[in-house]
């Protein structure tokens, strides 16, 4: 009986609690298409400015070290 209760909790109660936490976070953080576009533009400009300065990305640096 104790094992079945544990399995039940692992597959129903814990995912349900995590889902409710996720929904609460999504309700607080309003992510719409305008905000996503703004974030994408900001990341692209940072990426372009770093590449223009001649800096290597972290993935490229690690590939050169191998």
C-alpha positions as CSV (number, residue, x, y, z in Angstrom):
1,X,0.0,0.0,0.0
2,X,2.8,2.4,0.8
3,X,4.5,1.8,-2.5
4,X,1.3,2.4,-4.4
5,X,0.7,5.7,-2.6
6,X,4.2,6.8,-3.5
7,X,3.7,5.9,-7.1
8,X,0.4,7.7,-7.1
9,X,2.0,10.8,-5.7
10,X,4.9,10.7,-8.2
11,X,2.6,10.4,-11.2
12,X,-0.3,12.6,-10.2
13,X,0.1,14.9,-7.2
14,X,3.7,16.2,-7.9
15,X,3.1,16.9,-11.6
16,X,-0.2,18.7,-10.7
17,X,1.6,20.9,-8.2
18,X,4.3,21.7,-10.7
19,X,1.7,22.5,-13.3
20,X,-0.1,24.9,-10.9
21,X,3.2,26.6,-10.1
22,X,3.9,27.0,-13.8
23,X,0.5,28.5,-14.4
24,X,1.0,31.0,-11.6
25,X,4.3,32.1,-13.0
26,X,2.9,32.4,-16.5
27,X,0.0,34.5,-15.0
28,X,2.5,36.9,-13.4
29,X,4.9,37.1,-16.4
30,X,2.9,38.4,-19.3
31,X,4.6,37.1,-22.4
32,X,3.0,38.3,-25.6
33,X,4.3,38.5,-29.1
34,X,5.4,42.2,-28.7
35,X,7.6,41.3,-25.7
36,X,9.0,38.2,-27.6
37,X,9.8,40.4,-30.6
38,X,11.5,43.0,-28.3
39,X,13.6,40.3,-26.6
40,X,14.6,38.8,-30.0
41,X,15.7,42.2,-31.3
42,X,17.7,42.9,-28.2
43,X,19.5,39.5,-28.4
44,X,20.2,39.9,-32.1
45,X,21.7,43.4,-31.5
46,X,23.9,42.0,-28.7
47,X,25.0,39.1,-30.9
48,X,25.8,41.4,-33.8
49,X,27.8,43.8,-31.7
50,X,29.8,40.9,-30.2
51,X,30.5,39.5,-33.6
52,X,31.5,42.9,-35.0
53,X,34.1,43.2,-32.2
54,X,35.8,40.1,-33.4
55,X,35.0,38.1,-30.3
56,X,34.4,34.4,-30.6
57,X,31.4,32.8,-29.2
58,X,31.9,30.4,-26.2
59,X,31.1,27.4,-28.4
60,X,33.7,28.4,-30.9
61,X,36.3,29.0,-28.2
62,X,35.8,25.5,-26.7
63,X,36.0,24.0,-30.2
64,X,39.4,25.6,-30.7
65,X,40.7,24.3,-27.4
66,X,40.1,20.7,-28.3
